[in-house]
């Protein structure tokens, strides 16, 4: 049995090379992956939050991991409905949060490790939402460092992102690169597990639970299509010109600085330099120059 790091390294390499995954389900039999998953989530505050079955991290053991692996090996594992609670948002509204059982959370983390290892090398560099080592601050750093001269900012929001993912589309996207029907059936069962609210069962006809450990990577796999569309179609369609025309106001002040230097009028030179700093060197309204930049992030 390979170590967890070896398994993930192999998947990363296959992802980089664009090779399909044919035996991903078999990796769920590896106890080392469950130990790695346990190390990722046991210290989280949610580890002691009970799901629908009341189970928490307490009582975790290798025997429990062996039982999960046995159920997965024989395709007997069934995800329980997540317990739904509502938490307040900054705007005064509330959003739903799904609380899966501890066992579901552990297996879900293993699934997330496998999916992240394979898909991370394939994701767009412009994607900053729910990715290792990336977030709002790294997205803002790129904007500050590379978006100089930007005149217009257009912000879009995907309403109910997790809750509106189409299951059939999600599985079709996964099936393009994961050629393993057992793994795809497991993901389908996870998505269709439903949720309990006030101890009433509700089916999940679309979306993945907010609070589910696999939901972030699934949403990135789904929205990678949007990233590809913007980068391969929208950006090339709106790119125009090699550079901006010079700003007439900037040139006028620069010429005045040259004339003031010739007169040795250092006071006026200092004043004009200060004014020059407030002007753009290029004409921000030059119709012959267009650039479209794009970033996708999660605002939590």
C-alpha positions as a Markdown table, in Angstrom:
| # | Residue | x | y | z |
|---|---|---|---|---|
| 1 | Unk | 0.0 | 0.0 | 0.0 |
| 2 | Unk | 1.4 | 3.4 | -1.0 |
| 3 | Unk | 1.8 | 6.2 | 1.4 |
| 4 | Unk | -0.7 | 9.1 | 1.3 |
| 5 | Unk | 1.9 | 11.5 | 0.0 |
| 6 | Unk | 2.9 | 9.1 | -2.8 |
| 7 | Unk | -0.7 | 8.7 | -3.9 |
| 8 | Unk | -1.3 | 12.5 | -4.0 |
| 9 | Unk | 1.9 | 13.1 | -5.8 |
| 10 | Unk | 0.9 | 10.6 | -8.5 |
| 11 | Unk | -2.4 | 12.3 | -8.9 |
| 12 | Unk | -0.8 | 15.8 | -9.1 |
| 13 | Unk | 1.4 | 14.6 | -11.9 |
| 14 | Unk | -1.5 | 13.1 | -13.8 |
| 15 | Unk | -3.4 | 16.3 | -13.4 |
| 16 | Unk | -0.4 | 18.3 | -14.7 |
| 17 | Unk | -0.1 | 16.1 | -17.7 |
| 18 | Unk | -3.9 | 16.0 | -18.4 |
| 19 | Unk | -4.1 | 12.2 | -18.0 |
| 20 | Unk | -7.4 | 10.7 | -16.8 |
| 21 | Unk | -7.9 | 8.9 | -13.5 |
| 22 | Unk | -9.0 | 5.3 | -13.9 |
| 23 | Unk | -8.6 | 3.8 | -10.4 |
| 24 | Unk | -9.5 | 6.6 | -8.1 |
| 25 | Unk | -12.0 | 4.6 | -6.0 |
| 26 | Unk | -9.3 | 2.1 | -5.0 |
| 27 | Unk | -7.4 | 4.9 | -3.3 |
| 28 | Unk | -10.3 | 5.0 | -0.8 |
| 29 | Unk | -9.0 | 1.7 | 0.6 |
| 30 | Unk | -5.8 | 3.3 | 1.8 |
| 31 | Unk | -5.7 | 3.8 | 5.6 |
| 32 | Unk | -2.9 | 6.3 | 5.3 |
| 33 | Unk | -5.2 | 8.7 | 3.5 |
| 34 | Unk | -7.7 | 8.6 | 6.4 |
| 35 | Unk | -5.0 | 9.3 | 8.9 |
| 36 | Unk | -3.9 | 12.3 | 6.8 |
| 37 | Unk | -7.5 | 13.4 | 6.6 |
| 38 | Unk | -7.9 | 13.0 | 10.4 |
| 39 | Unk | -4.8 | 15.2 | 10.9 |
| 40 | Unk | -6.4 | 17.9 | 8.8 |
| 41 | Unk | -9.8 | 18.1 | 10.6 |
| 42 | Unk | -9.5 | 16.7 | 14.1 |
| 43 | Unk | -8.4 | 20.1 | 15.6 |
| 44 | Unk | -11.1 | 22.1 | 13.9 |
| 45 | Unk | -13.9 | 23.6 | 16.0 |
| 46 | Unk | -16.4 | 21.6 | 14.0 |
| 47 | Unk | -14.9 | 18.3 | 15.0 |
| 48 | Unk | -16.9 | 18.4 | 18.2 |
| 49 | Unk | -20.1 | 19.6 | 16.5 |
| 50 | Unk | -22.4 | 16.6 | 16.1 |
| 51 | Unk | -24.2 | 15.8 | 12.9 |
| 52 | Unk | -27.6 | 14.1 | 12.5 |
| 53 | Unk | -26.3 | 10.9 | 14.3 |
| 54 | Unk | -24.7 | 12.8 | 17.3 |
| 55 | Unk | -21.2 | 11.5 | 16.4 |
| 56 | Unk | -18.1 | 13.6 | 17.0 |
| 57 | Unk | -14.4 | 13.1 | 16.8 |
| 58 | Unk | -14.5 | 11.4 | 20.2 |
| 59 | Unk | -14.0 | 7.7 | 19.9 |
| 60 | Unk | -11.9 | 7.9 | 16.7 |
| 61 | Unk | -9.8 | 4.8 | 16.2 |
| 62 | Unk | -8.2 | 2.6 | 13.6 |
| 63 | Unk | -11.0 | 0.2 | 14.0 |
| 64 | Unk | -13.5 | 2.8 | 12.9 |
| 65 | Unk | -11.3 | 3.6 | 9.8 |
| 66 | Unk | -11.2 | -0.1 | 9.0 |
| 67 | Unk | -15.0 | -0.3 | 9.2 |
| 68 | Unk | -15.3 | 2.7 | 6.8 |
| 69 | Unk | -12.9 | 1.1 | 4.3 |
| 70 | Unk | -14.7 | -2.2 | 4.5 |
| 71 | Unk | -18.1 | -0.5 | 3.7 |
| 72 | Unk | -16.5 | 1.5 | 0.9 |
| 73 | Unk | -14.8 | -1.5 | -0.6 |
| 74 | Unk | -18.1 | -3.4 | -0.9 |
| 75 | Unk | -20.0 | -0.2 | -1.9 |
| 76 | Unk | -22.2 | -0.4 | 1.2 |
| 77 | Unk | -21.2 | 3.1 | 2.5 |
| 78 | Unk | -24.2 | 5.5 | 2.6 |
| 79 | Unk | -23.8 | 9.2 | 3.5 |
| 80 | Unk | -26.2 | 10.4 | 6.2 |
| 81 | Unk | -28.3 | 13.6 | 5.7 |
| 82 | Unk | -26.5 | 16.6 | 7.0 |
| 83 | Unk | -28.0 | 18.5 | 9.9 |
| 84 | Unk | -28.9 | 22.0 | 8.7 |
| 85 | Unk | -28.6 | 25.1 | 10.9 |
| 86 | Unk | -28.9 | 28.7 | 10.0 |
| 87 | Unk | -26.2 | 31.2 | 10.8 |
| 88 | Unk | -26.4 | 35.0 | 10.6 |
| 89 | Unk | -24.6 | 37.0 | 7.8 |
| 90 | Unk | -23.2 | 40.5 | 8.1 |
| 91 | Unk | -26.2 | 42.0 | 6.2 |
| 92 | Unk | -28.6 | 40.7 | 8.8 |
| 93 | Unk | -29.7 | 37.7 | 6.7 |
| 94 | Unk | -29.0 | 34.1 | 7.4 |
| 95 | Unk | -27.4 | 31.4 | 5.4 |
| 96 | Unk | -27.8 | 27.6 | 5.7 |
| 97 | Unk | -24.9 | 25.5 | 7.0 |
| 98 | Unk | -24.8 | 21.7 | 6.7 |
| 99 | Unk | -23.3 | 19.7 | 9.6 |
| 100 | Unk | -22.4 | 16.2 | 8.3 |
| 101 | Unk | -21.7 | 13.3 | 10.7 |
| 102 | Unk | -18.1 | 12.8 | 11.7 |
| 103 | Unk | -17.7 | 9.6 | 9.6 |
| 104 | Unk | -19.1 | 11.4 | 6.6 |
| 105 | Unk | -16.7 | 14.3 | 7.2 |
| 106 | Unk | -13.7 | 12.0 | 7.5 |
| 107 | Unk | -14.5 | 10.1 | 4.2 |
| 108 | Unk | -15.4 | 13.4 | 2.6 |
| 109 | Unk | -12.0 | 14.8 | 3.5 |
| 110 | Unk | -10.3 | 11.8 | 1.8 |
| 111 | Unk | -12.4 | 12.5 | -1.3 |
| 112 | Unk | -11.4 | 16.2 | -1.1 |
| 113 | Unk | -7.7 | 15.3 | -0.8 |
| 114 | Unk | -7.9 | 13.1 | -3.9 |
| 115 | Unk | -9.8 | 15.7 | -6.0 |
| 116 | Unk | -7.6 | 18.6 | -4.9 |
| 117 | Unk | -4.4 | 16.7 | -5.8 |
| 118 | Unk | -5.7 | 15.9 | -9.3 |
| 119 | Unk | -7.5 | 19.2 | -10.1 |
| 120 | Unk | -5.3 | 21.8 | -8.5 |
| 121 | Unk | -2.6 | 21.7 | -11.2 |
| 122 | Unk | -5.4 | 22.1 | -13.8 |
| 123 | Unk | -7.1 | 25.1 | -12.2 |
| 124 | Unk | -6.7 | 28.7 | -13.5 |
| 125 | Unk | -4.1 | 30.9 | -11.9 |
| 126 | Unk | -6.9 | 33.6 | -11.8 |
| 127 | Unk | -9.0 | 31.4 | -9.3 |
| 128 | Unk | -8.5 | 32.3 | -5.7 |
| 129 | Unk | -11.6 | 30.9 | -4.0 |
| 130 | Unk | -11.2 | 27.9 | -1.5 |
| 131 | Unk | -7.8 | 26.9 | -2.8 |
| 132 | Unk | -4.7 | 26.0 | -0.7 |
| 133 | Unk | -2.5 | 29.0 | -0.1 |
| 134 | Unk | -4.9 | 31.3 | -1.9 |
| 135 | Unk | -7.7 | 33.6 | -0.7 |
| 136 | Unk | -9.0 | 37.2 | -0.7 |
| 137 | Unk | -5.7 | 38.7 | 0.3 |
| 138 | Unk | -3.7 | 37.0 | -2.4 |
| 139 | Unk | -6.3 | 38.1 | -4.9 |
| 140 | Unk | -6.0 | 41.7 | -3.8 |
| 141 | Unk | -2.2 | 41.4 | -4.0 |
| 142 | Unk | -2.5 | 40.5 | -7.7 |
| 143 | Unk | -4.9 | 43.4 | -8.3 |
| 144 | Unk | -2.5 | 45.8 | -6.6 |
| 145 | Unk | 0.6 | 44.5 | -8.4 |
| 146 | Unk | -0.7 | 43.7 | -11.9 |
| 147 | Unk | -3.9 | 45.8 | -12.5 |
| 148 | Unk | -2.2 | 49.2 | -12.8 |
| 149 | Unk | -4.0 | 51.6 | -14.9 |
| 150 | Unk | -7.4 | 49.9 | -14.5 |
| 151 | Unk | -10.2 | 52.3 | -15.1 |
| 152 | Unk | -13.3 | 50.2 | -14.5 |
| 153 | Unk | -13.9 | 47.5 | -11.9 |
| 154 | Unk | -17.0 | 45.3 | -12.4 |
| 155 | Unk | -17.8 | 43.0 | -9.5 |
| 156 | Unk | -20.2 | 40.0 | -9.9 |
| 157 | Unk | -21.7 | 37.7 | -7.3 |
| 158 | Unk | -22.8 | 34.2 | -7.9 |
| 159 | Unk | -25.9 | 33.9 | -5.8 |
| 160 | Unk | -26.2 | 30.7 | -3.7 |
| 161 | Unk | -23.2 | 29.3 | -5.4 |
| 162 | Unk | -23.0 | 26.0 | -3.4 |
| 163 | Unk | -26.8 | 25.5 | -3.4 |
| 164 | Unk | -27.3 | 26.0 | -7.1 |
| 165 | Unk | -24.8 | 23.5 | -8.6 |
| 166 | Unk | -26.5 | 21.1 | -11.0 |
| 167 | Unk | -25.7 | 17.5 | -10.0 |
| 168 | Unk | -25.9 | 16.1 | -13.5 |
| 169 | Unk | -23.6 | 18.8 | -14.9 |
| 170 | Unk | -21.2 | 18.4 | -11.9 |
| 171 | Unk | -20.9 | 14.6 | -12.5 |
| 172 | Unk | -20.5 | 15.1 | -16.2 |
| 173 | Unk | -17.6 | 17.5 | -15.7 |
| 174 | Unk | -16.0 | 15.0 | -13.2 |
| 175 | Unk | -16.6 | 12.1 | -15.7 |
| 176 | Unk | -14.5 | 13.9 | -18.4 |
| 177 | Unk | -11.3 | 13.1 | -16.5 |
| 178 | Unk | -12.3 | 10.6 | -13.8 |
| 179 | Unk | -13.0 | 7.3 | -15.6 |
| 180 | Unk | -14.1 | 5.5 | -12.5 |
| 181 | Unk | -17.8 | 4.8 | -12.2 |
| 182 | Unk | -17.6 | 3.6 | -8.6 |
| 183 | Unk | -16.0 | 6.9 | -7.5 |
| 184 | Unk | -18.6 | 8.9 | -9.5 |
| 185 | Unk | -21.4 | 6.9 | -7.8 |
| 186 | Unk | -19.9 | 7.7 | -4.4 |
| 187 | Unk | -19.9 | 11.4 | -5.2 |
| 188 | Unk | -23.5 | 11.2 | -6.5 |
| 189 | Unk | -24.6 | 9.5 | -3.3 |
| 190 | Unk | -22.8 | 12.3 | -1.3 |
| 191 | Unk | -24.6 | 15.0 | -3.3 |
| 192 | Unk | -28.0 | 13.2 | -3.0 |
| 193 | Unk | -27.7 | 12.5 | 0.7 |
| 194 | Unk | -30.2 | 15.3 | 1.6 |
| 195 | Unk | -30.4 | 17.3 | 4.9 |
| 196 | Unk | -32.4 | 17.4 | 8.2 |
| 197 | Unk | -34.0 | 20.6 | 9.3 |
| 198 | Unk | -36.0 | 20.5 | 12.5 |
| 199 | Unk | -35.7 | 16.7 | 12.2 |
| 200 | Unk | -37.5 | 16.7 | 8.9 |
| 201 | Unk | -35.8 | 15.1 | 5.9 |
| 202 | Unk | -35.4 | 17.2 | 2.7 |
| 203 | Unk | -33.9 | 15.9 | -0.5 |
| 204 | Unk | -31.1 | 17.8 | -2.2 |
| 205 | Unk | -32.1 | 18.1 | -5.9 |
| 206 | Unk | -29.2 | 20.4 | -6.6 |
| 207 | Unk | -26.2 | 22.0 | -5.0 |
| 208 | Unk | -23.8 | 20.7 | -2.4 |
| 209 | Unk | -24.1 | 21.4 | 1.3 |
| 210 | Unk | -22.5 | 24.6 | 2.6 |
| 211 | Unk | -20.3 | 23.4 | 5.3 |
| 212 | Unk | -19.6 | 20.1 | 3.6 |
| 213 | Unk | -15.8 | 19.3 | 3.3 |
| 214 | Unk | -16.0 | 18.4 | -0.4 |
| 215 | Unk | -18.2 | 21.4 | -1.4 |
| 216 | Unk | -15.3 | 23.9 | -2.0 |
| 217 | Unk | -13.3 | 21.7 | -4.4 |
| 218 | Unk | -16.5 | 20.7 | -6.2 |
| 219 | Unk | -17.5 | 24.3 | -6.7 |
| 220 | Unk | -14.0 | 25.1 | -8.1 |
| 221 | Unk | -14.2 | 22.1 | -10.5 |
| 222 | Unk | -17.7 | 23.4 | -11.6 |
| 223 | Unk | -16.7 | 27.0 | -12.0 |
| 224 | Unk | -13.4 | 26.2 | -13.7 |
| 225 | Unk | -15.6 | 26.2 | -16.9 |
| 226 | Unk | -16.3 | 29.9 | -16.2 |
| 227 | Unk | -12.6 | 30.6 | -15.8 |
| 228 | Unk | -11.8 | 28.9 | -19.1 |
| 229 | Unk | -14.5 | 30.7 | -20.9 |
| 230 | Unk | -13.3 | 34.1 | -19.7 |
| 231 | Unk | -9.6 | 33.4 | -20.4 |
| 232 | Unk | -10.0 | 31.7 | -23.8 |
| 233 | Unk | -13.0 | 33.7 | -25.3 |
| 234 | Unk | -13.8 | 36.9 | -23.4 |
| 235 | Unk | -10.3 | 38.2 | -22.8 |
| 236 | Unk | -9.0 | 37.6 | -26.4 |
| 237 | Unk | -12.2 | 39.2 | -27.8 |
| 238 | Unk | -11.7 | 42.4 | -25.8 |
| 239 | Unk | -7.9 | 42.7 | -26.2 |
| 240 | Unk | -6.9 | 45.6 | -28.5 |
| 241 | Unk | -3.7 | 47.6 | -29.2 |
| 242 | Unk | -0.1 | 47.3 | -28.0 |
| 243 | Unk | -0.1 | 50.2 | -25.7 |
| 244 | Unk | -2.0 | 53.3 | -24.5 |
| 245 | Unk | -1.6 | 56.6 | -26.3 |
| 246 | Unk | 0.1 | 59.3 | -24.2 |
| 247 | Unk | -2.1 | 61.4 | -22.0 |
| 248 | Unk | -2.2 | 64.9 | -23.4 |
| 249 | Unk | -2.4 | 66.4 | -20.0 |
| 250 | Unk | 0.6 | 64.4 | -18.8 |
| 251 | Unk | 2.6 | 65.5 | -21.9 |
| 252 | Unk | 1.7 | 69.2 | -21.3 |
| 253 | Unk | 3.0 | 69.1 | -17.7 |
| 254 | Unk | 6.1 | 67.2 | -18.8 |
| 255 | Unk | 6.9 | 69.9 | -21.4 |
| 256 | Unk | 6.4 | 72.6 | -18.8 |
| 257 | Unk | 8.9 | 70.9 | -16.5 |
| 258 | Unk | 11.5 | 70.9 | -19.4 |
| 259 | Unk | 11.0 | 74.6 | -20.0 |
| 260 | Unk | 11.2 | 75.4 | -16.2 |
| 261 | Unk | 14.5 | 73.5 | -16.0 |
| 262 | Unk | 15.9 | 75.5 | -18.8 |
| 263 | Unk | 15.0 | 78.6 | -16.8 |
| 264 | Unk | 16.5 | 77.1 | -13.7 |
| 265 | Unk | 13.1 | 77.7 | -12.0 |
| 266 | Unk | 13.4 | 74.9 | -9.3 |
| 267 | Unk | 10.3 | 76.0 | -7.4 |
| 268 | Unk | 8.1 | 75.5 | -10.5 |
| 269 | Unk | 9.8 | 72.2 | -11.3 |
| 270 | Unk | 8.9 | 70.9 | -7.8 |
| 271 | Unk | 5.3 | 72.1 | -8.1 |
| 272 | Unk | 4.9 | 70.6 | -11.6 |
| 273 | Unk | 6.4 | 67.2 | -10.5 |
| 274 | Unk | 3.9 | 67.0 | -7.7 |
| 275 | Unk | 1.1 | 67.7 | -10.3 |
| 276 | Unk | 2.6 | 65.1 | -12.6 |
| 277 | Unk | 2.2 | 62.4 | -10.0 |
| 278 | Unk | -1.5 | 62.9 | -10.0 |
| 279 | Unk | -1.8 | 62.2 | -13.7 |
| 280 | Unk | -1.7 | 59.0 | -15.7 |
| 281 | Unk | 1.1 | 58.7 | -18.3 |
| 282 | Unk | -1.2 | 56.8 | -20.7 |
| 283 | Unk | -4.6 | 58.0 | -21.9 |
| 284 | Unk | -7.1 | 55.8 | -19.9 |
| 285 | Unk | -9.8 | 56.5 | -22.4 |
| 286 | Unk | -7.7 | 55.6 | -25.5 |
| 287 | Unk | -10.2 | 53.8 | -27.8 |
| 288 | Unk | -7.4 | 51.9 | -29.5 |
| 289 | Unk | -6.3 | 50.2 | -26.3 |
| 290 | Unk | -8.4 | 47.7 | -24.4 |
| 291 | Unk | -7.5 | 45.1 | -21.8 |
| 292 | Unk | -9.8 | 42.8 | -19.8 |
| 293 | Unk | -8.5 | 41.3 | -16.5 |
| 294 | Unk | -10.3 | 38.7 | -14.4 |
| 295 | Unk | -10.1 | 37.2 | -10.9 |
| 296 | Unk | -12.5 | 34.9 | -9.1 |
| 297 | Unk | -12.5 | 34.7 | -5.3 |
| 298 | Unk | -14.7 | 33.7 | -2.4 |
| 299 | Unk | -15.7 | 36.4 | 0.1 |
| 300 | Unk | -16.7 | 34.0 | 2.8 |
